[in-house]
Amino acid sequence: MTPHELIAVIDKHERWLKRQMGGTRAMLALADLQGHNFSGANLQNCKMSGANLIECDFTGANLTASDMFAARLNRAIMINCNLTNADLRGAHLRGARMKCAILRGADLRGGALLDRRNPGSVKMEPSDLRGAEMEDATLANANLAGADLSECSLVGADCSGAQMAGCNLARSALKNANFTGSDLRGVNLSGSNLAGARLRDCNLAGAMLTGANLRNADLQGANLEGVDLSSVDMLGANFSRSAESFSATIQRILTAHQQWITSNGDKGERADLEGQDLSHIDLAGANLGGANLKGVNFSGAKLRDVMFVMADLSAASLQFTDLTGATLDGANLRGSNLTGAKLDSAKIGSVEIKGPNGRGTGRKWPANLSNTILIQASLTRAMLRGANLSGADLSGADLTGANLLEANIRGAKLTDAITTGASLPIPEEEDDDFL
């Protein structure tokens, strides 16, 4: 088809859409249109099933509800193209440029095409979007089940509510993409970058995430049944796992500790979880007082209002942990990493030392935060009176309204820390240059 003939087809199609005299629907099924220019064309409801559209330019074109079943669109330019409710089953879009394209409600499942030139021949064609550039594209409620999207770019794309079960998204760039409420069962996300992605309430059951980057991703409410997170970078990710989802041994230790606490040591036993991986566990409101939690990985955990009185948390990983309102009086946090942790309104002070007769001795056992890393941690209104913060790194921490009276901050780093309204200890004479 010559360019002039194609222009005539597009013109008649636009007249057909407007119900004008001489209008005819564009019927381009199986046509060889490789390299043609469709930019800005209004081709709503056109029929291009099985057409050769390799390297065609559809920039800004309107292909709403178009039939592009099993069409070949490899390396096509579809920037700002509107493909709402388009039938793209079995389409080949390998290397297509689809930045800001709208595919809301589009069907990108595999499909079988009956070739009129070869009667009786039916071939199943999975949708091929390998290497496609789909930055900021809209795929909300689209059906991409089983599609191959490996090594594609969906940075900032809206895939909310999309059907993507069984998709291959290995090694794809999915940074800041929105997958809220989408079906991602059995999807392959190995080696993909999902940093900052929104995955709230999505179904990731059985997904492969080997080597994936989920830093700062939002997975609240996501179904992660059968997912192996051992090699996934989850730093700063927002999601939690109930204690019931951990091993039977972990559950037994936690249960025995609660018995030990409630019976004042007569029943159960003190928890010894040294070195265990409890990342993203939700233990809000639990009592872990006196527990051995040395070197435990609590990164990303939900520990709001947890009691850690006199617990040993030395060398623990507590990055981006939510410890809002937690009580850590007398706890040992020496050398622990609390980067980005939330400690707002937490109590991190001293415990009164009692004698054999149960009476107070007048001495106190302060919380030990020496050499801890508290970079960018939030400690607003935290009670740190008398705590040992010697050598701690509080760079960029928010200490608004915090109480640090009588705290030991010798050698602590407070570069760019926010201390508005904070009660700071009086510097000793040799520390005149403090702050």
Residue pairs with C-beta under 8 A, 6 or more apart in sequence:
1 9
1 31
1 32
1 33
1 36
3 36
3 37
6 33
6 36
9 24
9 26
9 28
10 26
10 38
10 41
10 42
10 43
12 22
12 23
12 24
12 26
13 23
13 24
13 25
13 26
13 42
13 43
13 46
14 23
14 41
14 42
15 21
15 22
15 23
15 24
16 23
16 24
16 25
16 26
17 23
17 42
17 44
17 45
25 45
25 46
25 47
26 43
26 46
26 47
26 48
27 46
27 47
28 46
28 47
28 48
28 51
29 47
29 48
29 49
29 50
29 51
29 67
30 49
30 50
30 51
30 115
30 116
30 117
31 48
31 51
31 52
32 51
32 52
33 48
33 51
33 52
33 53
33 56
34 52
34 53
34 54
34 55
34 56
35 54
35 55
35 56
36 53
36 56
36 57
37 56
37 57
38 56
38 57
38 58
38 61
39 57
39 58
39 59
39 60
39 61
39 77
40 59
40 60
40 61
41 58
41 61
41 62
42 61
42 62
43 61
43 62
43 63
43 66
44 62
44 63
44 64
44 65
44 66
45 64
45 65
45 66
45 67
46 63
46 66
46 67
47 66
47 67
48 66
48 67
48 68
48 71
49 67
49 68
49 69
49 70
49 71
49 87
49 113
50 69
50 70
50 71
50 113
50 115
51 68
51 71
51 72
52 71
52 72
53 68
53 71
53 72
53 73
53 76
54 72
54 73
54 74
54 75
54 76
55 74
55 75
55 76
55 77
56 73
56 76
56 77
57 76
57 77
58 76
58 77
58 78
58 81
59 77
59 78
59 79
59 80
59 81
60 79
60 80
60 81
61 78
61 81
61 82
62 81
62 82
63 81
63 82
63 83
63 86
64 82
64 83
64 84
64 85
64 86
65 84
65 85
65 86
65 87
66 83
66 86
66 87
67 86
67 87
68 86
68 87
68 88
68 91
69 87
69 88
69 89
69 90
69 91
69 111
69 113
70 89
70 90
70 91
70 92
70 111
70 112
70 113
70 125
71 88
71 91
71 92
72 91
72 92
73 91
73 92
73 93
73 96
74 92
74 93
74 94
74 95
74 96
75 94
75 95
75 96
75 97
76 93
76 96
76 97
77 96
77 97
78 96
78 97
78 98
78 101
79 97
79 98
79 99
79 100
79 101
80 99
80 100
80 101
81 98
81 101
81 102
82 101
82 102
83 101
83 102
83 103
83 106
84 102
84 103
84 104
84 105
84 106
85 104
85 105
85 106
85 107
86 103
86 106
86 107
87 106
87 107
88 103
88 106
88 107
88 108
88 127
89 107
89 108
89 109
89 110
89 111
89 125
89 127
90 109
90 110
90 111
90 112
90 113
90 124
90 125
90 126
90 127
91 108
91 111
91 125
91 127
91 128
92 125
92 127
92 128
93 127
93 128
93 129
93 132
94 128
94 129
94 130
94 131
94 132
95 130
95 131
95 132
95 133
96 129
96 132
96 133
97 132
97 133
98 132
98 133
98 134
98 137
99 133
99 134
99 135
99 136
99 137
100 135
100 136
100 137
100 138
101 134
101 137
101 138
102 137
102 138
103 137
103 138
103 139
103 142
104 138
104 139
104 140
104 141
104 142
105 140
105 141
105 142
106 139
106 142
106 143
107 142
107 143
108 127
108 129
108 142
108 143
108 144
108 147
109 127
109 143
109 144
109 145
109 146
109 147
110 124
110 125
110 126
110 127
110 146
110 147
111 124
111 125
111 127
112 122
112 123
112 124
112 125
113 122
113 123
113 125
114 121
114 122
115 121
115 122
115 123
126 146
126 147
126 148
127 144
127 146
127 147
127 148
128 147
128 148
129 144
129 147
129 148
129 149
129 152
130 148
130 149
130 150
130 151
130 152
131 150
131 151
131 152
132 149
132 152
132 153
133 152
133 153
134 152
134 153
134 154
134 157
135 153
135 154
135 155
135 156
135 157
136 155
136 156
136 157
137 154
137 157
137 158
138 157
138 158
139 154
139 157
139 158
139 159
139 162
140 158
140 159
140 160
140 161
140 162
141 160
141 161
141 162
142 159
142 162
142 163
143 162
143 163
144 162
144 163
144 164
144 167
145 163
145 164
145 165
145 166
145 167
145 183
146 165
146 166
146 167
147 164
147 167
147 168
148 167
148 168
149 167
149 168
149 169
149 172
150 168
150 169
150 170
150 171
150 172
150 188
151 170
151 171
151 172
152 169
152 172
152 173
153 172
153 173
154 172
154 173
154 174
154 177
155 173
155 174
155 175
155 176
155 177
156 175
156 176
156 177
157 174
157 177
157 178
158 177
158 178
159 177
159 178
159 179
159 182
160 178
160 179
160 180
160 181
160 182
160 198
161 180
161 181
161 182
162 179
162 182
162 183
163 182
163 183
164 179
164 182
164 183
164 184
164 187
165 183
165 184
165 185
165 186
165 187
166 185
166 186
166 187
167 184
167 187
167 188
168 187
168 188
169 187
169 188
169 189
169 192
170 188
170 189
170 190
170 191
170 192
170 208
171 190
171 191
171 192
172 189
172 192
172 193
173 192
173 193
174 189
174 192
174 193
174 194
174 197
175 193
175 194
175 195
175 196
175 197
176 195
176 196
176 197
176 198
177 194
177 197
177 198
178 197
178 198
179 197
179 198
179 199
179 202
180 198
180 199
180 200
180 201
180 202
181 200
181 201
181 202
182 199
182 202
182 203
183 202
183 203
184 199
184 202
184 203
184 204
184 207
185 203
185 204
185 205
185 206
185 207
186 205
186 206
186 207
187 204
187 207
187 208
188 207
188 208
189 207
189 208
189 209
189 212
190 208
190 209
190 210
190 211
190 212
191 210
191 211
191 212
192 212
192 213
193 212
193 213
194 212
194 213
194 214
194 217
195 213
195 214
195 215
195 216
195 217
196 215
196 216
196 217
197 214
197 217
197 218
198 217
198 218
199 217
199 218
199 219
199 222
200 218
200 219
200 220
200 221
200 222
201 220
201 221
201 222
202 222
202 223
203 222
203 223
204 219
204 222
204 223
204 224
204 227
205 223
205 224
205 225
205 226
205 227
206 225
206 226
206 227
207 224
207 227
209 227
209 228
209 229
209 231
209 232
210 228
210 231
210 232
211 231
211 232
212 232
212 233
213 232
213 233
214 232
214 233
214 234
214 237
215 233
215 234
215 235
215 236
215 237
216 235
216 236
216 237
216 238
217 234
217 237
217 238
217 239
218 237
218 238
218 239
219 237
219 238
219 239
220 238
220 239
220 240
222 239
224 239
224 241
234 279
234 280
234 299
234 300
235 299
235 300
235 319
235 320
236 300
236 319
236 320
236 340
237 280
237 300
237 320
238 300
239 280
239 300
240 280
240 281
240 282
240 300
240 301
240 302
241 280
241 281
241 282
242 281
242 282
243 250
243 251
243 254
243 281
243 282
243 283
244 251
246 278
246 281
250 273
250 276
250 278
253 271
253 272
253 273
254 271
254 283
254 286
255 268
256 268
256 269
256 271
257 268
257 269
257 270
257 271
257 287
257 288
257 291
258 268
258 286
258 287
259 267
259 268
260 267
260 268
260 269
260 270
260 271
261 268
261 287
261 289
261 290
270 290
270 291
270 292
271 288
271 291
271 292
271 293
272 291
272 292
273 291
273 292
273 293
273 296
274 292
274 293
274 294
274 295
274 296
275 294
275 295
275 296
276 296
276 297
277 296
277 297
278 296
278 297
278 298
278 301
279 297
279 298
279 299
279 300
279 301
279 317
280 299
280 300
280 301
280 302
281 298
281 301
281 302
282 301
282 302
283 301
283 302
283 303
283 306
284 302
284 303
284 304
284 305
284 306
285 304
285 305
285 306
286 303
286 306
286 307
287 306
287 307
288 306
288 307
288 308
288 311
289 307
289 308
289 309
289 310
289 311
290 309
290 310
290 311
291 308
291 311
291 312
292 311
292 312
293 308
293 311
293 312
293 313
293 316
294 312
294 313
294 314
294 315
294 316
295 314
295 315
295 316
295 317
296 313
296 316
296 317
297 316
297 317
298 316
298 317
298 318
298 321
299 317
299 318
299 319
299 320
299 321
300 319
300 320
300 321
301 318
301 321
301 322
302 322
303 321
303 322
303 323
303 326
304 322
304 323
304 324
304 325
304 326
305 324
305 325
305 326
305 327
306 323
306 326
306 327
307 326
307 327
308 326
308 327
308 328
308 331
309 327
309 328
309 329
309 330
309 331
309 351
310 329
310 330
310 331
310 351
310 365
311 328
311 331
311 332
312 331
312 332
313 328
313 331
313 332
313 333
313 336
314 332
314 333
314 334
314 335
314 336
314 368
315 334
315 335
315 336
316 333
316 336
316 337
317 336
317 337
318 336
318 337
318 338
318 341
319 337
319 338
319 339
319 340
319 341
320 339
320 340
320 341
321 338
321 341
321 342
322 341
322 342
323 341
323 342
323 343
323 346
324 342
324 343
324 344
324 345
324 346
325 344
325 345
325 346
326 343
326 346
326 347
327 346
327 347
328 346
328 347
328 348
328 367
329 347
329 348
329 349
329 350
329 351
329 367
330 349
330 350
330 351
330 365
330 366
330 367
331 348
331 367
331 368
332 367
332 368
333 367
333 368
333 369
333 372
334 368
334 369
334 370
334 371
334 372
335 370
335 371
335 372
336 369
336 372
336 373
337 372
337 373
338 372
338 373
338 374
338 377
339 373
339 374
339 375
339 376
339 377
340 375
340 376
340 377
341 374
341 377
341 378
342 377
342 378
343 377
343 378
343 379
343 382
344 378
344 379
344 380
344 381
344 382
345 380
345 381
345 382
345 383
346 379
346 382
346 383
347 382
347 383
348 367
348 369
348 382
348 383
348 384
348 387
349 366
349 367
349 383
349 384
349 385
349 386
349 387
350 364
350 365
350 366
350 367
350 385
350 386
350 387
351 364
351 365
352 360
352 361
352 363
352 364
352 365
353 360
353 361
353 363
353 364
353 365
354 360
354 361
355 361
364 386
366 386
366 387
366 388
366 408
367 384
367 386
367 387
367 388
368 387
368 388
369 384
369 387
369 388
369 389
369 392
370 388
370 389
370 390
370 391
370 392
371 390
371 391
371 392
372 389
372 392
372 393
373 392
373 393
374 392
374 393
374 394
374 397
375 393
375 394
375 395
375 396
375 397
376 395
376 396
376 397
377 394
377 397
377 398
378 397
378 398
379 397
379 398
379 399
379 402
380 398
380 399
380 400
380 401
380 402
381 400
381 401
381 402
382 399
382 402
382 403
383 402
383 403
384 402
384 403
384 404
384 407
385 403
385 404
385 405
385 406
385 407
386 405
386 406
386 407
387 404
387 407
387 408
388 407
388 408
389 404
389 407
389 408
389 409
389 412
390 408
390 409
390 410
390 411
390 412
391 410
391 411
391 412
392 409
392 412
392 413
393 412
393 413
394 412
394 413
394 414
394 417
395 413
395 414
395 415
395 416
395 417
396 415
396 416
396 417
397 414
397 417
397 418
398 417
398 418
399 417
399 418
399 419
399 422
400 418
400 419
400 420
400 421
400 422
401 420
401 421
401 422
402 419
402 422
402 423
403 422
403 423
404 422
404 423
404 424
404 425
405 423
405 424
405 425
406 425
407 425
408 425
409 424
409 425
409 434
410 428
410 431
414 435
424 435
427 434
427 435
